């Protein structure tokens, strides 16, 4: 298991890249739905807040299992968000 610091970096970089991809998609494709893109960005921000709150939780019994579940949740939620961006 990587450190908490690296998990936070992974969350930040992954979700930041999704926001960047969303912005690039709307700039390069004038037919893209900008309202839908804005909703995706809002969902990314909510996801970021949720995951960081889970990483910072102090009342966890098994930290290793907890961080693995947060990492798995990051992967699944990021994949779902990327699917939404691809549908723009």
PDB file of N, CA, C and O in Angstrom:
ATOM      1  N   UNK A   1       0.849  -1.183   0.000  1.00  0.00           N
ATOM      2  CA  UNK A   1       0.000   0.000   0.000  1.00  0.00           C
ATOM      3  C   UNK A   1       0.885   1.233   0.000  1.00  0.00           C
ATOM      4  O   UNK A   1       1.837   1.336   0.774  1.00  0.00           O
ATOM      5  N   UNK A   2       0.562   2.141  -0.859  1.00  0.00           N
ATOM      6  CA  UNK A   2       1.313   3.391  -0.900  1.00  0.00           C
ATOM      7  C   UNK A   2       0.894   4.275   0.267  1.00  0.00           C
ATOM      8  O   UNK A   2      -0.057   3.964   0.984  1.00  0.00           O
ATOM      9  N   UNK A   3       1.587   5.340   0.446  1.00  0.00           N
ATOM     10  CA  UNK A   3       1.310   6.222   1.572  1.00  0.00           C
ATOM     11  C   UNK A   3       0.033   7.022   1.348  1.00  0.00           C
ATOM     12  O   UNK A   3      -0.483   7.107   0.234  1.00  0.00           O
ATOM     13  N   UNK A   4      -0.457   7.598   2.421  1.00  0.00           N
ATOM     14  CA  UNK A   4      -1.649   8.446   2.355  1.00  0.00           C
ATOM     15  C   UNK A   4      -1.369   9.634   1.443  1.00  0.00           C
ATOM     16  O   UNK A   4      -2.236  10.066   0.682  1.00  0.00           O
ATOM     17  N   UNK A   5      -0.161  10.150   1.528  1.00  0.00           N
ATOM     18  CA  UNK A   5       0.232  11.286   0.690  1.00  0.00           C
ATOM     19  C   UNK A   5       0.112  10.934  -0.790  1.00  0.00           C
ATOM     20  O   UNK A   5      -0.395  11.729  -1.582  1.00  0.00           O
ATOM     21  N   UNK A   6       0.577   9.747  -1.162  1.00  0.00           N
ATOM     22  CA  UNK A   6       0.500   9.324  -2.563  1.00  0.00           C
ATOM     23  C   UNK A   6      -0.933   9.055  -2.993  1.00  0.00           C
ATOM     24  O   UNK A   6      -1.293   9.315  -4.142  1.00  0.00           O
ATOM     25  N   UNK A   7      -1.761   8.537  -2.082  1.00  0.00           N
ATOM     26  CA  UNK A   7      -3.169   8.310  -2.405  1.00  0.00           C
ATOM     27  C   UNK A   7      -3.869   9.640  -2.661  1.00  0.00           C
ATOM     28  O   UNK A   7      -4.667   9.755  -3.592  1.00  0.00           O
ATOM     29  N   UNK A   8      -3.574  10.639  -1.841  1.00  0.00           N
ATOM     30  CA  UNK A   8      -4.155  11.969  -2.054  1.00  0.00           C
ATOM     31  C   UNK A   8      -3.690  12.558  -3.386  1.00  0.00           C
ATOM     32  O   UNK A   8      -4.474  13.193  -4.091  1.00  0.00           O
ATOM     33  N   UNK A   9      -2.415  12.349  -3.733  1.00  0.00           N
ATOM     34  CA  UNK A   9      -1.903  12.828  -5.020  1.00  0.00           C
ATOM     35  C   UNK A   9      -2.612  12.124  -6.172  1.00  0.00           C
ATOM     36  O   UNK A   9      -2.971  12.758  -7.164  1.00  0.00           O
ATOM     37  N   UNK A  10      -2.813  10.808  -6.039  1.00  0.00           N
ATOM     38  CA  UNK A  10      -3.514  10.064  -7.085  1.00  0.00           C
ATOM     39  C   UNK A  10      -4.922  10.605  -7.291  1.00  0.00           C
ATOM     40  O   UNK A  10      -5.368  10.778  -8.425  1.00  0.00           O
ATOM     41  N   UNK A  11      -5.617  10.871  -6.195  1.00  0.00           N
ATOM     42  CA  UNK A  11      -6.971  11.427  -6.282  1.00  0.00           C
ATOM     43  C   UNK A  11      -6.926  12.776  -6.982  1.00  0.00           C
ATOM     44  O   UNK A  11      -7.712  13.035  -7.893  1.00  0.00           O
ATOM     45  N   UNK A  12      -6.013  13.627  -6.560  1.00  0.00           N
ATOM     46  CA  UNK A  12      -5.908  14.971  -7.118  1.00  0.00           C
ATOM     47  C   UNK A  12      -5.571  14.939  -8.609  1.00  0.00           C
ATOM     48  O   UNK A  12      -6.226  15.606  -9.410  1.00  0.00           O
ATOM     49  N   UNK A  13      -4.558  14.170  -8.977  1.00  0.00           N
ATOM     50  CA  UNK A  13      -4.126  14.134 -10.372  1.00  0.00           C
ATOM     51  C   UNK A  13      -5.180  13.489 -11.272  1.00  0.00           C
ATOM     52  O   UNK A  13      -5.460  13.991 -12.360  1.00  0.00           O
ATOM     53  N   UNK A  14      -5.759  12.385 -10.822  1.00  0.00           N
ATOM     54  CA  UNK A  14      -6.742  11.674 -11.643  1.00  0.00           C
ATOM     55  C   UNK A  14      -7.961  12.542 -11.916  1.00  0.00           C
ATOM     56  O   UNK A  14      -8.380  12.693 -13.064  1.00  0.00           O
ATOM     57  N   UNK A  15      -8.525  13.107 -10.866  1.00  0.00           N
ATOM     58  CA  UNK A  15      -9.730  13.909 -11.044  1.00  0.00           C
ATOM     59  C   UNK A  15      -9.415  15.244 -11.722  1.00  0.00           C
ATOM     60  O   UNK A  15     -10.249  15.774 -12.456  1.00  0.00           O
ATOM     61  N   UNK A  16      -8.238  15.784 -11.487  1.00  0.00           N
ATOM     62  CA  UNK A  16      -7.825  17.000 -12.188  1.00  0.00           C
ATOM     63  C   UNK A  16      -7.682  16.768 -13.679  1.00  0.00           C
ATOM     64  O   UNK A  16      -8.039  17.626 -14.486  1.00  0.00           O
ATOM     65  N   UNK A  17      -7.156  15.597 -14.045  1.00  0.00           N
ATOM     66  CA  UNK A  17      -7.034  15.259 -15.465  1.00  0.00           C
ATOM     67  C   UNK A  17      -8.400  15.108 -16.122  1.00  0.00           C
ATOM     68  O   UNK A  17      -8.579  15.477 -17.283  1.00  0.00           O
ATOM     69  N   UNK A  18      -9.363  14.568 -15.382  1.00  0.00           N
ATOM     70  CA  UNK A  18     -10.710  14.421 -15.942  1.00  0.00           C
ATOM     71  C   UNK A  18     -11.326  15.794 -16.196  1.00  0.00           C
ATOM     72  O   UNK A  18     -11.988  15.998 -17.213  1.00  0.00           O
ATOM     73  N   UNK A  19     -11.112  16.730 -15.281  1.00  0.00           N
ATOM     74  CA  UNK A  19     -11.616  18.095 -15.489  1.00  0.00           C
ATOM     75  C   UNK A  19     -10.947  18.714 -16.717  1.00  0.00           C
ATOM     76  O   UNK A  19     -11.611  19.361 -17.527  1.00  0.00           O
ATOM     77  N   UNK A  20      -9.643  18.517 -16.854  1.00  0.00           N
ATOM     78  CA  UNK A  20      -8.921  19.056 -18.016  1.00  0.00           C
ATOM     79  C   UNK A  20      -9.440  18.464 -19.317  1.00  0.00           C
ATOM     80  O   UNK A  20      -9.628  19.181 -20.299  1.00  0.00           O
ATOM     81  N   UNK A  21      -9.670  17.166 -19.323  1.00  0.00           N
ATOM     82  CA  UNK A  21     -10.186  16.506 -20.522  1.00  0.00           C
ATOM     83  C   UNK A  21     -11.558  17.061 -20.878  1.00  0.00           C
ATOM     84  O   UNK A  21     -11.869  17.272 -22.050  1.00  0.00           O
ATOM     85  N   UNK A  22     -12.368  17.291 -19.866  1.00  0.00           N
ATOM     86  CA  UNK A  22     -13.714  17.826 -20.088  1.00  0.00           C
ATOM     87  C   UNK A  22     -13.637  19.227 -20.703  1.00  0.00           C
ATOM     88  O   UNK A  22     -14.386  19.541 -21.628  1.00  0.00           O
ATOM     89  N   UNK A  23     -12.741  20.059 -20.196  1.00  0.00           N
ATOM     90  CA  UNK A  23     -12.584  21.408 -20.733  1.00  0.00           C
ATOM     91  C   UNK A  23     -12.042  21.383 -22.157  1.00  0.00           C
ATOM     92  O   UNK A  23     -12.498  22.145 -23.010  1.00  0.00           O
ATOM     93  N   UNK A  24     -11.086  20.525 -22.415  1.00  0.00           N
ATOM     94  CA  UNK A  24     -10.521  20.412 -23.760  1.00  0.00           C
ATOM     95  C   UNK A  24     -11.579  19.926 -24.745  1.00  0.00           C
ATOM     96  O   UNK A  24     -11.652  20.408 -25.875  1.00  0.00           O
ATOM     97  N   UNK A  25     -12.388  18.978 -24.316  1.00  0.00           N
ATOM     98  CA  UNK A  25     -13.431  18.441 -25.195  1.00  0.00           C
ATOM     99  C   UNK A  25     -14.429  19.522 -25.587  1.00  0.00           C
ATOM    100  O   UNK A  25     -14.879  19.560 -26.733  1.00  0.00           O
ATOM    101  N   UNK A  26     -14.777  20.396 -24.659  1.00  0.00           N
ATOM    102  CA  UNK A  26     -15.743  21.453 -24.986  1.00  0.00           C
ATOM    103  C   UNK A  26     -15.112  22.536 -25.854  1.00  0.00           C
ATOM    104  O   UNK A  26     -15.802  23.145 -26.671  1.00  0.00           O
ATOM    105  N   UNK A  27     -13.811  22.786 -25.692  1.00  0.00           N
ATOM    106  CA  UNK A  27     -13.148  23.801 -26.506  1.00  0.00           C
ATOM    107  C   UNK A  27     -12.901  23.322 -27.934  1.00  0.00           C
ATOM    108  O   UNK A  27     -13.044  24.092 -28.884  1.00  0.00           O
ATOM    109  N   UNK A  28     -12.535  22.063 -28.082  1.00  0.00           N
ATOM    110  CA  UNK A  28     -12.218  21.544 -29.408  1.00  0.00           C
ATOM    111  C   UNK A  28     -13.451  21.132 -30.199  1.00  0.00           C
ATOM    112  O   UNK A  28     -13.420  21.085 -31.429  1.00  0.00           O
ATOM    113  N   UNK A  29     -14.527  20.837 -29.500  1.00  0.00           N
ATOM    114  CA  UNK A  29     -15.753  20.396 -30.163  1.00  0.00           C
ATOM    115  C   UNK A  29     -16.855  21.408 -29.876  1.00  0.00           C
ATOM    116  O   UNK A  29     -17.469  21.365 -28.810  1.00  0.00           O
ATOM    117  N   UNK A  30     -17.114  22.314 -30.809  1.00  0.00           N
ATOM    118  CA  UNK A  30     -18.134  23.340 -30.559  1.00  0.00           C
ATOM    119  C   UNK A  30     -19.544  22.774 -30.428  1.00  0.00           C
ATOM    120  O   UNK A  30     -20.440  23.450 -29.923  1.00  0.00           O
ATOM    121  N   UNK A  31     -19.746  21.538 -30.879  1.00  0.00           N
ATOM    122  CA  UNK A  31     -21.060  20.919 -30.776  1.00  0.00           C
ATOM    123  C   UNK A  31     -21.284  20.243 -29.425  1.00  0.00           C
ATOM    124  O   UNK A  31     -22.380  19.756 -29.151  1.00  0.00           O
ATOM    125  N   UNK A  32     -20.262  20.211 -28.588  1.00  0.00           N
ATOM    126  CA  UNK A  32     -20.389  19.560 -27.285  1.00  0.00           C
ATOM    127  C   UNK A  32     -21.339  20.350 -26.394  1.00  0.00           C
ATOM    128  O   UNK A  32     -21.393  21.579 -26.456  1.00  0.00           O
ATOM    129  N   UNK A  33     -22.068  19.645 -25.584  1.00  0.00           N
ATOM    130  CA  UNK A  33     -23.022  20.256 -24.672  1.00  0.00           C
ATOM    131  C   UNK A  33     -22.271  20.828 -23.466  1.00  0.00           C
ATOM    132  O   UNK A  33     -21.793  20.077 -22.616  1.00  0.00           O
ATOM    133  N   UNK A  34     -22.168  22.144 -23.397  1.00  0.00           N
ATOM    134  CA  UNK A  34     -21.393  22.787 -22.330  1.00  0.00           C
ATOM    135  C   UNK A  34     -22.067  22.646 -20.972  1.00  0.00           C
ATOM    136  O   UNK A  34     -21.385  22.591 -19.949  1.00  0.00           O
ATOM    137  N   UNK A  35     -23.387  22.587 -20.946  1.00  0.00           N
ATOM    138  CA  UNK A  35     -24.089  22.396 -19.676  1.00  0.00           C
ATOM    139  C   UNK A  35     -23.814  21.002 -19.119  1.00  0.00           C
ATOM    140  O   UNK A  35     -23.620  20.832 -17.915  1.00  0.00           O
ATOM    141  N   UNK A  36     -23.798  20.017 -19.999  1.00  0.00           N
ATOM    142  CA  UNK A  36     -23.497  18.651 -19.580  1.00  0.00           C
ATOM    143  C   UNK A  36     -22.053  18.559 -19.084  1.00  0.00           C
ATOM    144  O   UNK A  36     -21.770  17.871 -18.103  1.00  0.00           O
ATOM    145  N   UNK A  37     -21.150  19.252 -19.763  1.00  0.00           N
ATOM    146  CA  UNK A  37     -19.748  19.270 -19.344  1.00  0.00           C
ATOM    147  C   UNK A  37     -19.605  19.930 -17.978  1.00  0.00           C
ATOM    148  O   UNK A  37     -18.830  19.467 -17.142  1.00  0.00           O
ATOM    149  N   UNK A  38     -20.346  21.004 -17.751  1.00  0.00           N
ATOM    150  CA  UNK A  38     -20.318  21.660 -16.445  1.00  0.00           C
ATOM    151  C   UNK A  38     -20.842  20.762 -15.345  1.00  0.00           C
ATOM    152  O   UNK A  38     -20.324  20.775 -14.229  1.00  0.00           O
ATOM    153  N   UNK A  39     -21.865  19.981 -15.651  1.00  0.00           N
ATOM    154  CA  UNK A  39     -22.405  19.038 -14.669  1.00  0.00           C
ATOM    155  C   UNK A  39     -21.386  17.948 -14.345  1.00  0.00           C
ATOM    156  O   UNK A  39     -21.286  17.504 -13.201  1.00  0.00           O
ATOM    157  N   UNK A  40     -20.634  17.521 -15.352  1.00  0.00           N
ATOM    158  CA  UNK A  40     -19.597  16.512 -15.124  1.00  0.00           C
ATOM    159  C   UNK A  40     -18.498  17.080 -14.235  1.00  0.00           C
ATOM    160  O   UNK A  40     -18.018  16.398 -13.330  1.00  0.00           O
ATOM    161  N   UNK A  41     -18.096  18.321 -14.485  1.00  0.00           N
ATOM    162  CA  UNK A  41     -17.069  18.964 -13.653  1.00  0.00           C
ATOM    163  C   UNK A  41     -17.565  19.078 -12.209  1.00  0.00           C
ATOM    164  O   UNK A  41     -16.806  18.833 -11.271  1.00  0.00           O
ATOM    165  N   UNK A  42     -18.830  19.446 -12.031  1.00  0.00           N
ATOM    166  CA  UNK A  42     -19.391  19.517 -10.679  1.00  0.00           C
ATOM    167  C   UNK A  42     -19.362  18.154  -9.999  1.00  0.00           C
ATOM    168  O   UNK A  42     -19.070  18.057  -8.807  1.00  0.00           O
ATOM    169  N   UNK A  43     -19.665  17.106 -10.752  1.00  0.00           N
ATOM    170  CA  UNK A  43     -19.638  15.753 -10.195  1.00  0.00           C
ATOM    171  C   UNK A  43     -18.212  15.340  -9.820  1.00  0.00           C
ATOM    172  O   UNK A  43     -18.004  14.653  -8.820  1.00  0.00           O
ATOM    173  N   UNK A  44     -17.238  15.758 -10.623  1.00  0.00           N
ATOM    174  CA  UNK A  44     -15.835  15.465 -10.312  1.00  0.00           C
ATOM    175  C   UNK A  44     -15.444  16.139  -8.997  1.00  0.00           C
ATOM    176  O   UNK A  44     -14.751  15.539  -8.175  1.00  0.00           O
ATOM    177  N   UNK A  45     -15.877  17.364  -8.799  1.00  0.00           N
ATOM    178  CA  UNK A  45     -15.543  18.092  -7.570  1.00  0.00           C
ATOM    179  C   UNK A  45     -16.173  17.420  -6.354  1.00  0.00           C
ATOM    180  O   UNK A  45     -15.536  17.309  -5.306  1.00  0.00           O
ATOM    181  N   UNK A  46     -17.411  16.975  -6.486  1.00  0.00           N
ATOM    182  CA  UNK A  46     -18.076  16.269  -5.385  1.00  0.00           C
ATOM    183  C   UNK A  46     -17.348  14.959  -5.086  1.00  0.00           C
ATOM    184  O   UNK A  46     -17.156  14.600  -3.924  1.00  0.00           O
ATOM    185  N   UNK A  47     -16.946  14.252  -6.137  1.00  0.00           N
ATOM    186  CA  UNK A  47     -16.201  13.008  -5.969  1.00  0.00           C
ATOM    187  C   UNK A  47     -14.883  13.266  -5.254  1.00  0.00           C
ATOM    188  O   UNK A  47     -14.503  12.510  -4.360  1.00  0.00           O
ATOM    189  N   UNK A  48     -14.189  14.320  -5.639  1.00  0.00           N
ATOM    190  CA  UNK A  48     -12.928  14.683  -4.984  1.00  0.00           C
ATOM    191  C   UNK A  48     -13.152  14.924  -3.492  1.00  0.00           C
ATOM    192  O   UNK A  48     -12.419  14.399  -2.654  1.00  0.00           O
ATOM    193  N   UNK A  49     -14.162  15.716  -3.170  1.00  0.00           N
ATOM    194  CA  UNK A  49     -14.441  16.016  -1.765  1.00  0.00           C
ATOM    195  C   UNK A  49     -14.769  14.753  -0.974  1.00  0.00           C
ATOM    196  O   UNK A  49     -14.305  14.588   0.154  1.00  0.00           O
ATOM    197  N   UNK A  50     -15.570  13.860  -1.563  1.00  0.00           N
ATOM    198  CA  UNK A  50     -15.942  12.616  -0.885  1.00  0.00           C
ATOM    199  C   UNK A  50     -14.722  11.739  -0.612  1.00  0.00           C
ATOM    200  O   UNK A  50     -14.554  11.220   0.492  1.00  0.00           O
ATOM    201  N   UNK A  51     -13.877  11.580  -1.624  1.00  0.00           N
ATOM    202  CA  UNK A  51     -12.720  10.701  -1.474  1.00  0.00           C
ATOM    203  C   UNK A  51     -11.693  11.267  -0.494  1.00  0.00           C
ATOM    204  O   UNK A  51     -11.118  10.518   0.296  1.00  0.00           O
ATOM    205  N   UNK A  52     -11.461  12.563  -0.536  1.00  0.00           N
ATOM    206  CA  UNK A  52     -10.517  13.169   0.409  1.00  0.00           C
ATOM    207  C   UNK A  52     -11.050  13.051   1.837  1.00  0.00           C
ATOM    208  O   UNK A  52     -10.278  12.818   2.767  1.00  0.00           O
ATOM    209  N   UNK A  53     -12.359  13.211   2.016  1.00  0.00           N
ATOM    210  CA  UNK A  53     -12.950  13.048   3.348  1.00  0.00           C
ATOM    211  C   UNK A  53     -12.757  11.620   3.845  1.00  0.00           C
ATOM    212  O   UNK A  53     -12.500  11.406   5.030  1.00  0.00           O
ATOM    213  N   UNK A  54     -12.879  10.646   2.956  1.00  0.00           N
ATOM    214  CA  UNK A  54     -12.677   9.249   3.355  1.00  0.00           C
ATOM    215  C   UNK A  54     -11.219   8.986   3.706  1.00  0.00           C
ATOM    216  O   UNK A  54     -10.935   8.249   4.650  1.00  0.00           O
ATOM    217  N   UNK A  55     -10.297   9.574   2.962  1.00  0.00           N
ATOM    218  CA  UNK A  55      -8.874   9.390   3.265  1.00  0.00           C
ATOM    219  C   UNK A  55      -8.535  10.014   4.615  1.00  0.00           C
ATOM    220  O   UNK A  55      -7.736   9.461   5.370  1.00  0.00           O
ATOM    221  N   UNK A  56      -9.133  11.156   4.921  1.00  0.00           N
ATOM    222  CA  UNK A  56      -8.832  11.864   6.159  1.00  0.00           C
ATOM    223  C   UNK A  56      -9.590  11.334   7.369  1.00  0.00           C
ATOM    224  O   UNK A  56      -9.395  11.838   8.475  1.00  0.00           O
ATOM    225  N   UNK A  57     -10.449  10.334   7.194  1.00  0.00           N
ATOM    226  CA  UNK A  57     -11.220   9.785   8.313  1.00  0.00           C
ATOM    227  C   UNK A  57     -10.270   9.197   9.356  1.00  0.00           C
ATOM    228  O   UNK A  57      -9.364   8.432   9.026  1.00  0.00           O
ATOM    229  N   UNK A  58     -10.485   9.560  10.599  1.00  0.00           N
ATOM    230  CA  UNK A  58      -9.592   9.122  11.676  1.00  0.00           C
ATOM    231  C   UNK A  58     -10.116   7.898  12.426  1.00  0.00           C
ATOM    232  O   UNK A  58      -9.338   7.196  13.073  1.00  0.00           O
ATOM    233  N   UNK A  59     -11.411   7.636  12.351  1.00  0.00           N
ATOM    234  CA  UNK A  59     -11.994   6.551  13.140  1.00  0.00           C
ATOM    235  C   UNK A  59     -12.108   5.258  12.328  1.00  0.00           C
ATOM    236  O   UNK A  59     -13.182   4.662  12.249  1.00  0.00           O
ATOM    237  N   UNK A  60     -11.011   4.836  11.735  1.00  0.00           N
ATOM    238  CA  UNK A  60     -10.982   3.635  10.905  1.00  0.00           C
ATOM    239  C   UNK A  60     -10.208   2.561  11.650  1.00  0.00           C
ATOM    240  O   UNK A  60      -9.118   2.813  12.163  1.00  0.00           O
ATOM    241  N   UNK A  61     -10.783   1.351  11.707  1.00  0.00           N
ATOM    242  CA  UNK A  61     -10.109   0.271  12.425  1.00  0.00           C
ATOM    243  C   UNK A  61      -8.926  -0.281  11.634  1.00  0.00           C
ATOM    244  O   UNK A  61      -7.800  -0.307  12.130  1.00  0.00           O
ATOM    245  N   UNK A  62      -9.185  -0.719  10.410  1.00  0.00           N
ATOM    246  CA  UNK A  62      -8.138  -1.306   9.580  1.00  0.00           C
ATOM    247  C   UNK A  62      -7.784  -0.314   8.470  1.00  0.00           C
ATOM    248  O   UNK A  62      -8.449  -0.266   7.436  1.00  0.00           O
ATOM    249  N   UNK A  63      -6.751   0.460   8.690  1.00  0.00           N
ATOM    250  CA  UNK A  63      -6.394   1.527   7.750  1.00  0.00           C
ATOM    251  C   UNK A  63      -5.994   0.982   6.382  1.00  0.00           C
ATOM    252  O   UNK A  63      -6.343   1.563   5.355  1.00  0.00           O
ATOM    253  N   UNK A  64      -5.275  -0.112   6.365  1.00  0.00           N
ATOM    254  CA  UNK A  64      -4.810  -0.663   5.093  1.00  0.00           C
ATOM    255  C   UNK A  64      -5.998  -1.055   4.209  1.00  0.00           C
ATOM    256  O   UNK A  64      -6.024  -0.721   3.024  1.00  0.00           O
ATOM    257  N   UNK A  65      -6.964  -1.751   4.772  1.00  0.00           N
ATOM    258  CA  UNK A  65      -8.153  -2.150   4.005  1.00  0.00           C
ATOM    259  C   UNK A  65      -8.969  -0.928   3.599  1.00  0.00           C
ATOM    260  O   UNK A  65      -9.528  -0.880   2.503  1.00  0.00           O
ATOM    261  N   UNK A  66      -9.031   0.055   4.486  1.00  0.00           N
ATOM    262  CA  UNK A  66      -9.785   1.275   4.194  1.00  0.00           C
ATOM    263  C   UNK A  66      -9.172   2.020   3.003  1.00  0.00           C
ATOM    264  O   UNK A  66      -9.891   2.451   2.102  1.00  0.00           O
ATOM    265  N   UNK A  67      -7.858   2.166   3.001  1.00  0.00           N
ATOM    266  CA  UNK A  67      -7.198   2.877   1.911  1.00  0.00           C
ATOM    267  C   UNK A  67      -7.298   2.103   0.594  1.00  0.00           C
ATOM    268  O   UNK A  67      -7.397   2.708  -0.474  1.00  0.00           O
ATOM    269  N   UNK A  68      -7.272   0.774   0.665  1.00  0.00           N
ATOM    270  CA  UNK A  68      -7.456  -0.019  -0.550  1.00  0.00           C
ATOM    271  C   UNK A  68      -8.854   0.177  -1.110  1.00  0.00           C
ATOM    272  O   UNK A  68      -9.036   0.258  -2.325  1.00  0.00           O
ATOM    273  N   UNK A  69      -9.843   0.254  -0.223  1.00  0.00           N
ATOM    274  CA  UNK A  69     -11.215   0.461  -0.700  1.00  0.00           C
ATOM    275  C   UNK A  69     -11.374   1.859  -1.299  1.00  0.00           C
ATOM    276  O   UNK A  69     -12.098   2.033  -2.279  1.00  0.00           O
ATOM    277  N   UNK A  70     -10.706   2.854  -0.718  1.00  0.00           N
ATOM    278  CA  UNK A  70     -10.757   4.210  -1.274  1.00  0.00           C
ATOM    279  C   UNK A  70     -10.093   4.231  -2.649  1.00  0.00           C
ATOM    280  O   UNK A  70     -10.589   4.880  -3.569  1.00  0.00           O
ATOM    281  N   UNK A  71      -8.986   3.531  -2.786  1.00  0.00           N
ATOM    282  CA  UNK A  71      -8.294   3.464  -4.073  1.00  0.00           C
ATOM    283  C   UNK A  71      -9.166   2.775  -5.126  1.00  0.00           C
ATOM    284  O   UNK A  71      -9.226   3.217  -6.273  1.00  0.00           O
ATOM    285  N   UNK A  72      -9.835   1.700  -4.735  1.00  0.00           N
ATOM    286  CA  UNK A  72     -10.732   1.001  -5.665  1.00  0.00           C
ATOM    287  C   UNK A  72     -11.921   1.882  -6.035  1.00  0.00           C
ATOM    288  O   UNK A  72     -12.367   1.884  -7.182  1.00  0.00           O
ATOM    289  N   UNK A  73     -12.429   2.627  -5.060  1.00  0.00           N
ATOM    290  CA  UNK A  73     -13.543   3.533  -5.334  1.00  0.00           C
ATOM    291  C   UNK A  73     -13.110   4.647  -6.286  1.00  0.00           C
ATOM    292  O   UNK A  73     -13.872   5.041  -7.169  1.00  0.00           O
ATOM    293  N   UNK A  74     -11.894   5.151  -6.109  1.00  0.00           N
ATOM    294  CA  UNK A  74     -11.363   6.164  -7.029  1.00  0.00           C
ATOM    295  C   UNK A  74     -11.353   5.623  -8.452  1.00  0.00           C
ATOM    296  O   UNK A  74     -11.785   6.302  -9.385  1.00  0.00           O
ATOM    297  N   UNK A  75     -10.866   4.414  -8.613  1.00  0.00           N
ATOM    298  CA  UNK A  75     -10.787   3.826  -9.948  1.00  0.00           C
ATOM    299  C   UNK A  75     -12.170   3.663 -10.570  1.00  0.00           C
ATOM    300  O   UNK A  75     -12.366   4.000 -11.738  1.00  0.00           O
ATOM    301  N   UNK A  76     -13.120   3.155  -9.811  1.00  0.00           N
ATOM    302  CA  UNK A  76     -14.453   2.923 -10.377  1.00  0.00           C
ATOM    303  C   UNK A  76     -15.168   4.236 -10.688  1.00  0.00           C
ATOM    304  O   UNK A  76     -15.805   4.366 -11.734  1.00  0.00           O
ATOM    305  N   UNK A  77     -15.063   5.209  -9.780  1.00  0.00           N
ATOM    306  CA  UNK A  77     -15.730   6.488 -10.018  1.00  0.00           C
ATOM    307  C   UNK A  77     -15.066   7.256 -11.159  1.00  0.00           C
ATOM    308  O   UNK A  77     -15.750   7.923 -11.935  1.00  0.00           O
ATOM    309  N   UNK A  78     -13.746   7.167 -11.267  1.00  0.00           N
ATOM    310  CA  UNK A  78     -13.043   7.841 -12.362  1.00  0.00           C
ATOM    311  C   UNK A  78     -13.433   7.225 -13.704  1.00  0.00           C
ATOM    312  O   UNK A  78     -13.634   7.944 -14.682  1.00  0.00           O
ATOM    313  N   UNK A  79     -13.539   5.906 -13.752  1.00  0.00           N
ATOM    314  CA  UNK A  79     -13.955   5.258 -15.000  1.00  0.00           C
ATOM    315  C   UNK A  79     -15.359   5.675 -15.397  1.00  0.00           C
ATOM    316  O   UNK A  79     -15.631   5.889 -16.579  1.00  0.00           O
ATOM    317  N   UNK A  80     -16.258   5.795 -14.424  1.00  0.00           N
ATOM    318  CA  UNK A  80     -17.624   6.230 -14.720  1.00  0.00           C
ATOM    319  C   UNK A  80     -17.634   7.665 -15.244  1.00  0.00           C
ATOM    320  O   UNK A  80     -18.378   7.989 -16.169  1.00  0.00           O
ATOM    321  N   UNK A  81     -16.807   8.518 -14.650  1.00  0.00           N
ATOM    322  CA  UNK A  81     -16.737   9.910 -15.100  1.00  0.00           C
ATOM    323  C   UNK A  81     -16.145  10.011 -16.504  1.00  0.00           C
ATOM    324  O   UNK A  81     -16.589  10.829 -17.310  1.00  0.00           O
ATOM    325  N   UNK A  82     -15.158   9.194 -16.793  1.00  0.00           N
ATOM    326  CA  UNK A  82     -14.551   9.203 -18.125  1.00  0.00           C
ATOM    327  C   UNK A  82     -15.565   8.752 -19.173  1.00  0.00           C
ATOM    328  O   UNK A  82     -15.587   9.280 -20.285  1.00  0.00           O
ATOM    329  N   UNK A  83     -16.398   7.783 -18.824  1.00  0.00           N
ATOM    330  CA  UNK A  83     -17.457   7.356 -19.748  1.00  0.00           C
ATOM    331  C   UNK A  83     -18.398   8.520 -20.049  1.00  0.00           C
ATOM    332  O   UNK A  83     -18.836   8.689 -21.188  1.00  0.00           O
ATOM    333  N   UNK A  84     -18.708   9.318 -19.033  1.00  0.00           N
ATOM    334  CA  UNK A  84     -19.581  10.476 -19.242  1.00  0.00           C
ATOM    335  C   UNK A  84     -18.905  11.519 -20.132  1.00  0.00           C
ATOM    336  O   UNK A  84     -19.549  12.120 -20.991  1.00  0.00           O
ATOM    337  N   UNK A  85     -17.610  11.729 -19.923  1.00  0.00           N
ATOM    338  CA  UNK A  85     -16.876  12.692 -20.754  1.00  0.00           C
ATOM    339  C   UNK A  85     -16.831  12.200 -22.199  1.00  0.00           C
ATOM    340  O   UNK A  85     -16.964  12.991 -23.132  1.00  0.00           O
ATOM    341  N   UNK A  86     -16.647  10.910 -22.379  1.00  0.00           N
ATOM    342  CA  UNK A  86     -16.602  10.357 -23.737  1.00  0.00           C
ATOM    343  C   UNK A  86     -17.931  10.513 -24.461  1.00  0.00           C
ATOM    344  O   UNK A  86     -17.966  10.538 -25.691  1.00  0.00           O
ATOM    345  N   UNK A  87     -19.021  10.619 -23.714  1.00  0.00           N
ATOM    346  CA  UNK A  87     -20.333  10.760 -24.351  1.00  0.00           C
ATOM    347  C   UNK A  87     -20.621  12.199 -24.775  1.00  0.00           C
ATOM    348  O   UNK A  87     -21.645  12.463 -25.403  1.00  0.00           O
ATOM    349  N   UNK A  88     -19.724  13.133 -24.436  1.00  0.00           N
ATOM    350  CA  UNK A  88     -19.908  14.517 -24.878  1.00  0.00           C
ATOM    351  C   UNK A  88     -19.765  14.554 -26.375  1.00  0.00           C
ATOM    352  O   UNK A  88     -19.880  15.620 -26.980  1.00  0.00           O
TER     353      UNK A  88
END
